[in-house]
Amino acid sequence: MQNQMNLLRDLQEVDQEISSIEATRQGYRDELSAFEADATRVQEMLDQLNDEIALLQQSEAELQQSLLKECDNVTKVEARLPEIQTQKEYVAVLKEIDVAKKTNKEVEEQMLSKQQEISSLEADLQEKEVELAAIQGKSEARGTELTQLLSESEEVLIKRTQTRESVAEELPVALLRKYHTLFKRRGGLALALASQGACLGCNMQLPPQQYNRLLQVAEIQTCPHCNRILFVETSV
């Protein structure tokens, strides 16, 4: 019975180590994912800024074409002035020129507004490009380190898993099943030390008779409060 208890304690120790390794490896993967998520987020912002700038530049180009066309029209209308013979027609043409010039001024103001928007977005774009470069640089340096750590920890994990399998093979199936259930339910602590009449897994007092039987190590016993498998430290 003492041999089975020793095997269970060895198994729990290995399982706790494996759980710790797996948690650490998950932390490495999460860190890598965080770099990817940050890079993706900034890249999406860059793409959006580029799209907005492209639309504004297209709008500015259209306004530019409209302005050139209207300026050409004004020039043509002004060229007609010497040919005008009546005062009424002269006044109408001047009014037409005045309206066209006002329209051109409005177009110029719209163009200036578009140019200011583009400049602002280009400043944001440059800022995000710097941010992305910083993320990529950090990701590249840390990513290499994390990849190495994952590789090294995988080797350790494989060895510890092999050790675990060899230990588990020596335990009865029913006892092993009970251990697995407790390990999952009790947060990786299927076995608990009993000392001075108490279970140190839940810090509850054990019945005196049960504690006395535990000291004899004659059978596998569980805590009546937390159901963990109990063991006692035996002197060598």
Secondary structure, DSSP 8 states (H G I E B T S, - for coil): -HHHHHHHHHHHHHHHHHHHHHHHHHHHHHHHHHHHHHHHHHHHHHHHHHHHHHHHHHHHHHHHHHHHHHHHHHHHHHHTGGG--SHHHHHHHHHHHHHHHHHHHHHHHHHHHHHHHHHHHHHHHHHHHHHHHHHHHHHHHHHHHHHHHHHHHHHHHHHHHHHHHHHHTTS-HHHHHHHHHHHHHTTT--EEEEETTEETTTTEE--HHHHHHHHHT-S--B-TTT--EEE-----
